[in-house]
Amino acid sequence: MKQGDTWYVTFGPDKTDNTAESMARSTRTFKSEIDAKLFAMQILAKGWSASAGTLNPHQPKQVVGPSQIEQWADPGLGG
């Protein structure tokens, strides 16, 4: 984690993607929510799954699960 990062995005191939079964999930950290959202949209465009949230000790704590990530990341959907 780099100094000053407050957001993370955890990502990986969708579990139903048999061609990527050996690939593990990864996590990247970001200084801003906007940067995290832009990265999450790139991951979703690949057809992969993702989740996001704030890193400790950032307050208020926010967690965005896989079922909410598309709405959170896409400004057109209210994100």
C-alpha positions in Angstrom: 0.0 0.0 0.0 1.4 3.4 -1.0 1.3 6.3 1.5 -1.9 8.2 1.2 -4.0 5.5 -0.5 -7.5 5.4 0.9 -9.4 3.0 -1.6 -8.8 -0.5 -2.8 -10.3 -2.6 -5.6 -10.0 -6.4 -5.4 -10.5 -8.1 -8.7 -10.1 -11.3 -10.6 -11.7 -13.5 -13.3 -15.3 -14.5 -12.8 -15.5 -17.9 -11.1 -17.6 -19.1 -14.1 -14.7 -18.4 -16.4 -13.0 -21.8 -16.8 -10.2 -20.4 -18.9 -8.9 -18.3 -16.0 -9.3 -20.8 -13.1 -5.6 -20.7 -12.2 -5.5 -16.9 -11.9 -5.7 -15.6 -8.3 -7.5 -12.4 -7.2 -5.5 -9.3 -6.9 -5.8 -6.0 -5.1 -4.8 -2.4 -6.1 -4.9 0.7 -4.0 -5.8 4.2 -5.0 -5.5 7.7 -3.6 -9.1 8.7 -4.6 -12.5 7.1 -5.0 -12.6 8.4 -8.6 -9.4 6.5 -9.5 -10.8 3.4 -7.9 -14.1 3.7 -9.8 -12.3 4.2 -13.1 -10.2 1.1 -12.5 -13.2 -0.9 -11.4 -15.0 -0.1 -14.7 -12.0 -1.4 -16.6 -12.1 -4.6 -14.7 -15.9 -5.0 -15.2 -15.4 -4.4 -18.9 -13.2 -7.5 -19.0 -16.0 -9.5 -17.6 -14.2 -10.0 -14.3 -15.6 -9.6 -10.8 -14.6 -6.9 -8.3 -15.2 -5.4 -4.9 -14.0 -2.2 -3.4 -13.8 -0.2 -0.2 -11.8 2.1 2.0 -8.6 1.2 3.7 -8.2 1.4 7.5 -8.0 3.9 9.2 -10.0 5.9 6.7 -13.4 6.9 8.1 -16.2 6.5 7.3 -15.5 2.8 6.4 -17.1 1.9 3.1 -17.4 -1.5 1.5 -18.7 -2.1 -2.0 -19.6 -5.7 -2.7 -19.6 -7.5 -6.1 -23.4 -7.1 -6.4 -23.1 -3.3 -6.0 -19.8 -2.5 -7.7 -21.3 -1.7 -11.2 -23.7 0.8 -9.8 -21.0 2.4 -7.6 -18.5 2.7 -10.4 -20.7 3.8 -13.2 -21.7 7.5 -13.1 -24.5 6.8 -15.4 -26.0 4.4 -12.9 -25.7 6.8 -10.0 -22.2 6.0 -8.9 
